[in-house]
Amino acid sequence: MAYLGSTAPIATANPPVKLIDSIMGGVAVWAYKSTHSSTDTKTAGFFTDAKNLGMQAGDLMLQVNSGTTKAYFGIVGAISTANGSAALASAASSTSA
């Protein structure tokens, strides 16, 4: 399944949501819930609208896989200067009971 960011039709759009804004130059915290795995979100350019959403390299991302019992905590990688896309630079998973 492809990423459905902020430019997708409103009925299907599912971009990450900012939970905590950056304070005094710190990092923002984002949440993303979908059936994508951490392998998907670490693929270069996965979040095609990262720059438009306001993501910055180093921001934190809580990713919940709604198809499994896994959650991932990752770090947003470099934002592409060519198209404003990004991927998670790293992610660690946790399995819930």
Phi and psi restraints in degrees (range 20) as a CNS / XPLOR table:
assign (resid 1 and name C) (resid 2 and name N)
       (resid 2 and name CA) (resid 2 and name C) 1.0 -79.4 20.0 2
assign (resid 2 and name N) (resid 2 and name CA)
       (resid 2 and name C) (resid 3 and name N) 1.0 155.7 20.0 2
assign (resid 2 and name C) (resid 3 and name N)
       (resid 3 and name CA) (resid 3 and name C) 1.0 -67.3 20.0 2
assign (resid 3 and name N) (resid 3 and name CA)
       (resid 3 and name C) (resid 4 and name N) 1.0 131.9 20.0 2
assign (resid 3 and name C) (resid 4 and name N)
       (resid 4 and name CA) (resid 4 and name C) 1.0 -113.4 20.0 2
assign (resid 4 and name N) (resid 4 and name CA)
       (resid 4 and name C) (resid 5 and name N) 1.0 87.3 20.0 2
assign (resid 4 and name C) (resid 5 and name N)
       (resid 5 and name CA) (resid 5 and name C) 1.0 -82.0 20.0 2
assign (resid 5 and name N) (resid 5 and name CA)
       (resid 5 and name C) (resid 6 and name N) 1.0 -161.2 20.0 2
assign (resid 5 and name C) (resid 6 and name N)
       (resid 6 and name CA) (resid 6 and name C) 1.0 -67.4 20.0 2
assign (resid 6 and name N) (resid 6 and name CA)
       (resid 6 and name C) (resid 7 and name N) 1.0 -15.2 20.0 2
assign (resid 6 and name C) (resid 7 and name N)
       (resid 7 and name CA) (resid 7 and name C) 1.0 -93.4 20.0 2
assign (resid 7 and name N) (resid 7 and name CA)
       (resid 7 and name C) (resid 8 and name N) 1.0 -2.0 20.0 2
assign (resid 7 and name C) (resid 8 and name N)
       (resid 8 and name CA) (resid 8 and name C) 1.0 -75.1 20.0 2
assign (resid 8 and name N) (resid 8 and name CA)
       (resid 8 and name C) (resid 9 and name N) 1.0 160.3 20.0 2
assign (resid 8 and name C) (resid 9 and name N)
       (resid 9 and name CA) (resid 9 and name C) 1.0 -53.7 20.0 2
assign (resid 9 and name N) (resid 9 and name CA)
       (resid 9 and name C) (resid 10 and name N) 1.0 145.1 20.0 2
assign (resid 9 and name C) (resid 10 and name N)
       (resid 10 and name CA) (resid 10 and name C) 1.0 -55.7 20.0 2
assign (resid 10 and name N) (resid 10 and name CA)
       (resid 10 and name C) (resid 11 and name N) 1.0 -31.4 20.0 2
assign (resid 10 and name C) (resid 11 and name N)
       (resid 11 and name CA) (resid 11 and name C) 1.0 -70.6 20.0 2
assign (resid 11 and name N) (resid 11 and name CA)
       (resid 11 and name C) (resid 12 and name N) 1.0 -22.1 20.0 2
assign (resid 11 and name C) (resid 12 and name N)
       (resid 12 and name CA) (resid 12 and name C) 1.0 -118.4 20.0 2
assign (resid 12 and name N) (resid 12 and name CA)
       (resid 12 and name C) (resid 13 and name N) 1.0 -8.7 20.0 2
assign (resid 12 and name C) (resid 13 and name N)
       (resid 13 and name CA) (resid 13 and name C) 1.0 -60.8 20.0 2
assign (resid 13 and name N) (resid 13 and name CA)
       (resid 13 and name C) (resid 14 and name N) 1.0 137.0 20.0 2
assign (resid 13 and name C) (resid 14 and name N)
       (resid 14 and name CA) (resid 14 and name C) 1.0 -147.2 20.0 2
assign (resid 14 and name N) (resid 14 and name CA)
       (resid 14 and name C) (resid 15 and name N) 1.0 61.7 20.0 2
assign (resid 14 and name C) (resid 15 and name N)
       (resid 15 and name CA) (resid 15 and name C) 1.0 -78.7 20.0 2
assign (resid 15 and name N) (resid 15 and name CA)
       (resid 15 and name C) (resid 16 and name N) 1.0 162.7 20.0 2
assign (resid 15 and name C) (resid 16 and name N)
       (resid 16 and name CA) (resid 16 and name C) 1.0 -59.7 20.0 2
assign (resid 16 and name N) (resid 16 and name CA)
       (resid 16 and name C) (resid 17 and name N) 1.0 153.8 20.0 2
assign (resid 16 and name C) (resid 17 and name N)
       (resid 17 and name CA) (resid 17 and name C) 1.0 -117.0 20.0 2
assign (resid 17 and name N) (resid 17 and name CA)
       (resid 17 and name C) (resid 18 and name N) 1.0 133.5 20.0 2
assign (resid 17 and name C) (resid 18 and name N)
       (resid 18 and name CA) (resid 18 and name C) 1.0 -77.5 20.0 2
assign (resid 18 and name N) (resid 18 and name CA)
       (resid 18 and name C) (resid 19 and name N) 1.0 121.0 20.0 2
assign (resid 18 and name C) (resid 19 and name N)
       (resid 19 and name CA) (resid 19 and name C) 1.0 -90.0 20.0 2
assign (resid 19 and name N) (resid 19 and name CA)
       (resid 19 and name C) (resid 20 and name N) 1.0 -41.9 20.0 2
assign (resid 19 and name C) (resid 20 and name N)
       (resid 20 and name CA) (resid 20 and name C) 1.0 -134.7 20.0 2
assign (resid 20 and name N) (resid 20 and name CA)
       (resid 20 and name C) (resid 21 and name N) 1.0 125.6 20.0 2
assign (resid 20 and name C) (resid 21 and name N)
       (resid 21 and name CA) (resid 21 and name C) 1.0 -76.3 20.0 2
assign (resid 21 and name N) (resid 21 and name CA)
       (resid 21 and name C) (resid 22 and name N) 1.0 156.2 20.0 2
assign (resid 21 and name C) (resid 22 and name N)
       (resid 22 and name CA) (resid 22 and name C) 1.0 -65.0 20.0 2
assign (resid 22 and name N) (resid 22 and name CA)
       (resid 22 and name C) (resid 23 and name N) 1.0 133.3 20.0 2
assign (resid 22 and name C) (resid 23 and name N)
       (resid 23 and name CA) (resid 23 and name C) 1.0 -118.5 20.0 2
assign (resid 23 and name N) (resid 23 and name CA)
       (resid 23 and name C) (resid 24 and name N) 1.0 124.2 20.0 2
assign (resid 23 and name C) (resid 24 and name N)
       (resid 24 and name CA) (resid 24 and name C) 1.0 50.5 20.0 2
assign (resid 24 and name N) (resid 24 and name CA)
       (resid 24 and name C) (resid 25 and name N) 1.0 47.6 20.0 2
assign (resid 24 and name C) (resid 25 and name N)
       (resid 25 and name CA) (resid 25 and name C) 1.0 81.6 20.0 2
assign (resid 25 and name N) (resid 25 and name CA)
       (resid 25 and name C) (resid 26 and name N) 1.0 5.0 20.0 2
assign (resid 25 and name C) (resid 26 and name N)
       (resid 26 and name CA) (resid 26 and name C) 1.0 -77.8 20.0 2
assign (resid 26 and name N) (resid 26 and name CA)
       (resid 26 and name C) (resid 27 and name N) 1.0 -162.1 20.0 2
assign (resid 26 and name C) (resid 27 and name N)
       (resid 27 and name CA) (resid 27 and name C) 1.0 -102.4 20.0 2
assign (resid 27 and name N) (resid 27 and name CA)
       (resid 27 and name C) (resid 28 and name N) 1.0 151.5 20.0 2
assign (resid 27 and name C) (resid 28 and name N)
       (resid 28 and name CA) (resid 28 and name C) 1.0 -90.7 20.0 2
assign (resid 28 and name N) (resid 28 and name CA)
       (resid 28 and name C) (resid 29 and name N) 1.0 160.4 20.0 2
assign (resid 28 and name C) (resid 29 and name N)
       (resid 29 and name CA) (resid 29 and name C) 1.0 -119.0 20.0 2
assign (resid 29 and name N) (resid 29 and name CA)
       (resid 29 and name C) (resid 30 and name N) 1.0 129.2 20.0 2
assign (resid 29 and name C) (resid 30 and name N)
       (resid 30 and name CA) (resid 30 and name C) 1.0 -117.6 20.0 2
assign (resid 30 and name N) (resid 30 and name CA)
       (resid 30 and name C) (resid 31 and name N) 1.0 156.9 20.0 2
assign (resid 30 and name C) (resid 31 and name N)
       (resid 31 and name CA) (resid 31 and name C) 1.0 -127.8 20.0 2
assign (resid 31 and name N) (resid 31 and name CA)
       (resid 31 and name C) (resid 32 and name N) 1.0 141.5 20.0 2
assign (resid 31 and name C) (resid 32 and name N)
       (resid 32 and name CA) (resid 32 and name C) 1.0 -141.8 20.0 2
assign (resid 32 and name N) (resid 32 and name CA)
       (resid 32 and name C) (resid 33 and name N) 1.0 121.6 20.0 2
assign (resid 32 and name C) (resid 33 and name N)
       (resid 33 and name CA) (resid 33 and name C) 1.0 -117.9 20.0 2
assign (resid 33 and name N) (resid 33 and name CA)
       (resid 33 and name C) (resid 34 and name N) 1.0 122.5 20.0 2
assign (resid 33 and name C) (resid 34 and name N)
       (resid 34 and name CA) (resid 34 and name C) 1.0 -165.1 20.0 2
assign (resid 34 and name N) (resid 34 and name CA)
       (resid 34 and name C) (resid 35 and name N) 1.0 -175.1 20.0 2
assign (resid 34 and name C) (resid 35 and name N)
       (resid 35 and name CA) (resid 35 and name C) 1.0 -91.4 20.0 2
assign (resid 35 and name N) (resid 35 and name CA)
       (resid 35 and name C) (resid 36 and name N) 1.0 5.5 20.0 2
assign (resid 35 and name C) (resid 36 and name N)
       (resid 36 and name CA) (resid 36 and name C) 1.0 -71.7 20.0 2
assign (resid 36 and name N) (resid 36 and name CA)
       (resid 36 and name C) (resid 37 and name N) 1.0 145.1 20.0 2
assign (resid 36 and name C) (resid 37 and name N)
       (resid 37 and name CA) (resid 37 and name C) 1.0 -89.2 20.0 2
assign (resid 37 and name N) (resid 37 and name CA)
       (resid 37 and name C) (resid 38 and name N) 1.0 172.4 20.0 2
assign (resid 37 and name C) (resid 38 and name N)
       (resid 38 and name CA) (resid 38 and name C) 1.0 -67.5 20.0 2
assign (resid 38 and name N) (resid 38 and name CA)
       (resid 38 and name C) (resid 39 and name N) 1.0 -25.6 20.0 2
assign (resid 38 and name C) (resid 39 and name N)
       (resid 39 and name CA) (resid 39 and name C) 1.0 -63.4 20.0 2
assign (resid 39 and name N) (resid 39 and name CA)
       (resid 39 and name C) (resid 40 and name N) 1.0 -42.0 20.0 2
assign (resid 39 and name C) (resid 40 and name N)
       (resid 40 and name CA) (resid 40 and name C) 1.0 -61.7 20.0 2
assign (resid 40 and name N) (resid 40 and name CA)
       (resid 40 and name C) (resid 41 and name N) 1.0 -50.4 20.0 2
assign (resid 40 and name C) (resid 41 and name N)
       (resid 41 and name CA) (resid 41 and name C) 1.0 -73.3 20.0 2
assign (resid 41 and name N) (resid 41 and name CA)
       (resid 41 and name C) (resid 42 and name N) 1.0 -12.8 20.0 2
assign (resid 41 and name C) (resid 42 and name N)
       (resid 42 and name CA) (resid 42 and name C) 1.0 -90.0 20.0 2
assign (resid 42 and name N) (resid 42 and name CA)
       (resid 42 and name C) (resid 43 and name N) 1.0 -1.4 20.0 2
assign (resid 42 and name C) (resid 43 and name N)
       (resid 43 and name CA) (resid 43 and name C) 1.0 -72.3 20.0 2
assign (resid 43 and name N) (resid 43 and name CA)
       (resid 43 and name C) (resid 44 and name N) 1.0 132.3 20.0 2
assign (resid 43 and name C) (resid 44 and name N)
       (resid 44 and name CA) (resid 44 and name C) 1.0 -49.7 20.0 2
assign (resid 44 and name N) (resid 44 and name CA)
       (resid 44 and name C) (resid 45 and name N) 1.0 131.0 20.0 2
assign (resid 44 and name C) (resid 45 and name N)
       (resid 45 and name CA) (resid 45 and name C) 1.0 75.8 20.0 2
assign (resid 45 and name N) (resid 45 and name CA)
       (resid 45 and name C) (resid 46 and name N) 1.0 12.1 20.0 2
assign (resid 45 and name C) (resid 46 and name N)
       (resid 46 and name CA) (resid 46 and name C) 1.0 -55.7 20.0 2
assign (resid 46 and name N) (resid 46 and name CA)
       (resid 46 and name C) (resid 47 and name N) 1.0 -53.4 20.0 2
assign (resid 46 and name C) (resid 47 and name N)
       (resid 47 and name CA) (resid 47 and name C) 1.0 -83.6 20.0 2
assign (resid 47 and name N) (resid 47 and name CA)
       (resid 47 and name C) (resid 48 and name N) 1.0 91.2 20.0 2
assign (resid 47 and name C) (resid 48 and name N)
       (resid 48 and name CA) (resid 48 and name C) 1.0 -67.6 20.0 2
assign (resid 48 and name N) (resid 48 and name CA)
       (resid 48 and name C) (resid 49 and name N) 1.0 -18.1 20.0 2
assign (resid 48 and name C) (resid 49 and name N)
       (resid 49 and name CA) (resid 49 and name C) 1.0 -115.2 20.0 2
assign (resid 49 and name N) (resid 49 and name CA)
       (resid 49 and name C) (resid 50 and name N) 1.0 23.8 20.0 2
assign (resid 49 and name C) (resid 50 and name N)
       (resid 50 and name CA) (resid 50 and name C) 1.0 -53.6 20.0 2
assign (resid 50 and name N) (resid 50 and name CA)
       (resid 50 and name C) (resid 51 and name N) 1.0 -48.8 20.0 2
assign (resid 50 and name C) (resid 51 and name N)
       (resid 51 and name CA) (resid 51 and name C) 1.0 -64.1 20.0 2
assign (resid 51 and name N) (resid 51 and name CA)
       (resid 51 and name C) (resid 52 and name N) 1.0 -44.2 20.0 2
assign (resid 51 and name C) (resid 52 and name N)
       (resid 52 and name CA) (resid 52 and name C) 1.0 -62.9 20.0 2
assign (resid 52 and name N) (resid 52 and name CA)
       (resid 52 and name C) (resid 53 and name N) 1.0 -31.6 20.0 2
assign (resid 52 and name C) (resid 53 and name N)
       (resid 53 and name CA) (resid 53 and name C) 1.0 -75.6 20.0 2
assign (resid 53 and name N) (resid 53 and name CA)
       (resid 53 and name C) (resid 54 and name N) 1.0 -20.1 20.0 2
assign (resid 53 and name C) (resid 54 and name N)
       (resid 54 and name CA) (resid 54 and name C) 1.0 100.7 20.0 2
assign (resid 54 and name N) (resid 54 and name CA)
       (resid 54 and name C) (resid 55 and name N) 1.0 10.0 20.0 2
assign (resid 54 and name C) (resid 55 and name N)
       (resid 55 and name CA) (resid 55 and name C) 1.0 -65.2 20.0 2
assign (resid 55 and name N) (resid 55 and name CA)
       (resid 55 and name C) (resid 56 and name N) 1.0 148.2 20.0 2
assign (resid 55 and name C) (resid 56 and name N)
       (resid 56 and name CA) (resid 56 and name C) 1.0 -131.6 20.0 2
assign (resid 56 and name N) (resid 56 and name CA)
       (resid 56 and name C) (resid 57 and name N) 1.0 148.8 20.0 2
assign (resid 56 and name C) (resid 57 and name N)
       (resid 57 and name CA) (resid 57 and name C) 1.0 -55.7 20.0 2
assign (resid 57 and name N) (resid 57 and name CA)
       (resid 57 and name C) (resid 58 and name N) 1.0 133.4 20.0 2
assign (resid 57 and name C) (resid 58 and name N)
       (resid 58 and name CA) (resid 58 and name C) 1.0 96.7 20.0 2
assign (resid 58 and name N) (resid 58 and name CA)
       (resid 58 and name C) (resid 59 and name N) 1.0 -12.9 20.0 2
assign (resid 58 and name C) (resid 59 and name N)
       (resid 59 and name CA) (resid 59 and name C) 1.0 -62.2 20.0 2
assign (resid 59 and name N) (resid 59 and name CA)
       (resid 59 and name C) (resid 60 and name N) 1.0 155.1 20.0 2
assign (resid 59 and name C) (resid 60 and name N)
       (resid 60 and name CA) (resid 60 and name C) 1.0 -97.2 20.0 2
assign (resid 60 and name N) (resid 60 and name CA)
       (resid 60 and name C) (resid 61 and name N) 1.0 146.0 20.0 2
assign (resid 60 and name C) (resid 61 and name N)
       (resid 61 and name CA) (resid 61 and name C) 1.0 -131.1 20.0 2
assign (resid 61 and name N) (resid 61 and name CA)
       (resid 61 and name C) (resid 62 and name N) 1.0 125.1 20.0 2
assign (resid 61 and name C) (resid 62 and name N)
       (resid 62 and name CA) (resid 62 and name C) 1.0 -98.3 20.0 2
assign (resid 62 and name N) (resid 62 and name CA)
       (resid 62 and name C) (resid 63 and name N) 1.0 116.3 20.0 2
assign (resid 62 and name C) (resid 63 and name N)
       (resid 63 and name CA) (resid 63 and name C) 1.0 -113.6 20.0 2
assign (resid 63 and name N) (resid 63 and name CA)
       (resid 63 and name C) (resid 64 and name N) 1.0 126.3 20.0 2
assign (resid 63 and name C) (resid 64 and name N)
       (resid 64 and name CA) (resid 64 and name C) 1.0 -111.1 20.0 2
assign (resid 64 and name N) (resid 64 and name CA)
       (resid 64 and name C) (resid 65 and name N) 1.0 125.3 20.0 2
assign (resid 64 and name C) (resid 65 and name N)
       (resid 65 and name CA) (resid 65 and name C) 1.0 -89.7 20.0 2
assign (resid 65 and name N) (resid 65 and name CA)
       (resid 65 and name C) (resid 66 and name N) 1.0 109.1 20.0 2
assign (resid 65 and name C) (resid 66 and name N)
       (resid 66 and name CA) (resid 66 and name C) 1.0 -73.8 20.0 2
assign (resid 66 and name N) (resid 66 and name CA)
       (resid 66 and name C) (resid 67 and name N) 1.0 -8.4 20.0 2
assign (resid 66 and name C) (resid 67 and name N)
       (resid 67 and name CA) (resid 67 and name C) 1.0 -95.1 20.0 2
assign (resid 67 and name N) (resid 67 and name CA)
       (resid 67 and name C) (resid 68 and name N) 1.0 -9.2 20.0 2
assign (resid 67 and name C) (resid 68 and name N)
       (resid 68 and name CA) (resid 68 and name C) 1.0 -135.6 20.0 2
assign (resid 68 and name N) (resid 68 and name CA)
       (resid 68 and name C) (resid 69 and name N) 1.0 -171.2 20.0 2
assign (resid 68 and name C) (resid 69 and name N)
       (resid 69 and name CA) (resid 69 and name C) 1.0 -105.7 20.0 2
assign (resid 69 and name N) (resid 69 and name CA)
       (resid 69 and name C) (resid 70 and name N) 1.0 35.1 20.0 2
assign (resid 69 and name C) (resid 70 and name N)
       (resid 70 and name CA) (resid 70 and name C) 1.0 -111.0 20.0 2
assign (resid 70 and name N) (resid 70 and name CA)
       (resid 70 and name C) (resid 71 and name N) 1.0 144.6 20.0 2
assign (resid 70 and name C) (resid 71 and name N)
       (resid 71 and name CA) (resid 71 and name C) 1.0 -126.2 20.0 2
assign (resid 71 and name N) (resid 71 and name CA)
       (resid 71 and name C) (resid 72 and name N) 1.0 147.1 20.0 2
assign (resid 71 and name C) (resid 72 and name N)
       (resid 72 and name CA) (resid 72 and name C) 1.0 -125.9 20.0 2
assign (resid 72 and name N) (resid 72 and name CA)
       (resid 72 and name C) (resid 73 and name N) 1.0 144.6 20.0 2
assign (resid 72 and name C) (resid 73 and name N)
       (resid 73 and name CA) (resid 73 and name C) 1.0 -121.6 20.0 2
assign (resid 73 and name N) (resid 73 and name CA)
       (resid 73 and name C) (resid 74 and name N) 1.0 118.9 20.0 2
assign (resid 73 and name C) (resid 74 and name N)
       (resid 74 and name CA) (resid 74 and name C) 1.0 -133.1 20.0 2
assign (resid 74 and name N) (resid 74 and name CA)
       (resid 74 and name C) (resid 75 and name N) 1.0 177.1 20.0 2
assign (resid 74 and name C) (resid 75 and name N)
       (resid 75 and name CA) (resid 75 and name C) 1.0 -119.4 20.0 2
assign (resid 75 and name N) (resid 75 and name CA)
       (resid 75 and name C) (resid 76 and name N) 1.0 130.7 20.0 2
assign (resid 75 and name C) (resid 76 and name N)
       (resid 76 and name CA) (resid 76 and name C) 1.0 -68.6 20.0 2
assign (resid 76 and name N) (resid 76 and name CA)
       (resid 76 and name C) (resid 77 and name N) 1.0 130.5 20.0 2
assign (resid 76 and name C) (resid 77 and name N)
       (resid 77 and name CA) (resid 77 and name C) 1.0 -82.3 20.0 2
assign (resid 77 and name N) (resid 77 and name CA)
       (resid 77 and name C) (resid 78 and name N) 1.0 -166.6 20.0 2
assign (resid 77 and name C) (resid 78 and name N)
       (resid 78 and name CA) (resid 78 and name C) 1.0 -60.7 20.0 2
assign (resid 78 and name N) (resid 78 and name CA)
       (resid 78 and name C) (resid 79 and name N) 1.0 141.3 20.0 2
assign (resid 78 and name C) (resid 79 and name N)
       (resid 79 and name CA) (resid 79 and name C) 1.0 -88.0 20.0 2
assign (resid 79 and name N) (resid 79 and name CA)
       (resid 79 and name C) (resid 80 and name N) 1.0 127.3 20.0 2
assign (resid 79 and name C) (resid 80 and name N)
       (resid 80 and name CA) (resid 80 and name C) 1.0 -63.9 20.0 2
assign (resid 80 and name N) (resid 80 and name CA)
       (resid 80 and name C) (resid 81 and name N) 1.0 130.5 20.0 2
assign (resid 80 and name C) (resid 81 and name N)
       (resid 81 and name CA) (resid 81 and name C) 1.0 -78.2 20.0 2
assign (resid 81 and name N) (resid 81 and name CA)
       (resid 81 and name C) (resid 82 and name N) 1.0 -18.9 20.0 2
assign (resid 81 and name C) (resid 82 and name N)
       (resid 82 and name CA) (resid 82 and name C) 1.0 -75.6 20.0 2
assign (resid 82 and name N) (resid 82 and name CA)
       (resid 82 and name C) (resid 83 and name N) 1.0 -43.7 20.0 2
assign (resid 82 and name C) (resid 83 and name N)
       (resid 83 and name CA) (resid 83 and name C) 1.0 -137.6 20.0 2
assign (resid 83 and name N) (resid 83 and name CA)
       (resid 83 and name C) (resid 84 and name N) 1.0 3.6 20.0 2
assign (resid 83 and name C) (resid 84 and name N)
       (resid 84 and name CA) (resid 84 and name C) 1.0 75.7 20.0 2
assign (resid 84 and name N) (resid 84 and name CA)
       (resid 84 and name C) (resid 85 and name N) 1.0 18.0 20.0 2
assign (resid 84 and name C) (resid 85 and name N)
       (resid 85 and name CA) (resid 85 and name C) 1.0 -93.0 20.0 2
assign (resid 85 and name N) (resid 85 and name CA)
       (resid 85 and name C) (resid 86 and name N) 1.0 166.9 20.0 2
assign (resid 85 and name C) (resid 86 and name N)
       (resid 86 and name CA) (resid 86 and name C) 1.0 -155.6 20.0 2
assign (resid 86 and name N) (resid 86 and name CA)
       (resid 86 and name C) (resid 87 and name N) 1.0 167.2 20.0 2
assign (resid 86 and name C) (resid 87 and name N)
       (resid 87 and name CA) (resid 87 and name C) 1.0 -138.1 20.0 2
assign (resid 87 and name N) (resid 87 and name CA)
       (resid 87 and name C) (resid 88 and name N) 1.0 166.7 20.0 2
assign (resid 87 and name C) (resid 88 and name N)
       (resid 88 and name CA) (resid 88 and name C) 1.0 -74.2 20.0 2
assign (resid 88 and name N) (resid 88 and name CA)
       (resid 88 and name C) (resid 89 and name N) 1.0 131.1 20.0 2
assign (resid 88 and name C) (resid 89 and name N)
       (resid 89 and name CA) (resid 89 and name C) 1.0 -76.3 20.0 2
assign (resid 89 and name N) (resid 89 and name CA)
       (resid 89 and name C) (resid 90 and name N) 1.0 -30.1 20.0 2
assign (resid 89 and name C) (resid 90 and name N)
       (resid 90 and name CA) (resid 90 and name C) 1.0 -155.7 20.0 2
assign (resid 90 and name N) (resid 90 and name CA)
       (resid 90 and name C) (resid 91 and name N) 1.0 156.8 20.0 2
assign (resid 90 and name C) (resid 91 and name N)
       (resid 91 and name CA) (resid 91 and name C) 1.0 -154.5 20.0 2
assign (resid 91 and name N) (resid 91 and name CA)
       (resid 91 and name C) (resid 92 and name N) 1.0 141.2 20.0 2
assign (resid 91 and name C) (resid 92 and name N)
       (resid 92 and name CA) (resid 92 and name C) 1.0 -120.6 20.0 2
assign (resid 92 and name N) (resid 92 and name CA)
       (resid 92 and name C) (resid 93 and name N) 1.0 143.4 20.0 2
assign (resid 92 and name C) (resid 93 and name N)
       (resid 93 and name CA) (resid 93 and name C) 1.0 -108.2 20.0 2
assign (resid 93 and name N) (resid 93 and name CA)
       (resid 93 and name C) (resid 94 and name N) 1.0 160.6 20.0 2
assign (resid 93 and name C) (resid 94 and name N)
       (resid 94 and name CA) (resid 94 and name C) 1.0 -141.0 20.0 2
assign (resid 94 and name N) (resid 94 and name CA)
       (resid 94 and name C) (resid 95 and name N) 1.0 134.8 20.0 2
assign (resid 94 and name C) (resid 95 and name N)
       (resid 95 and name CA) (resid 95 and name C) 1.0 -105.0 20.0 2
assign (resid 95 and name N) (resid 95 and name CA)
       (resid 95 and name C) (resid 96 and name N) 1.0 128.7 20.0 2
assign (resid 95 and name C) (resid 96 and name N)
       (resid 96 and name CA) (resid 96 and name C) 1.0 -91.2 20.0 2
assign (resid 96 and name N) (resid 96 and name CA)
       (resid 96 and name C) (resid 97 and name N) 1.0 158.5 20.0 2
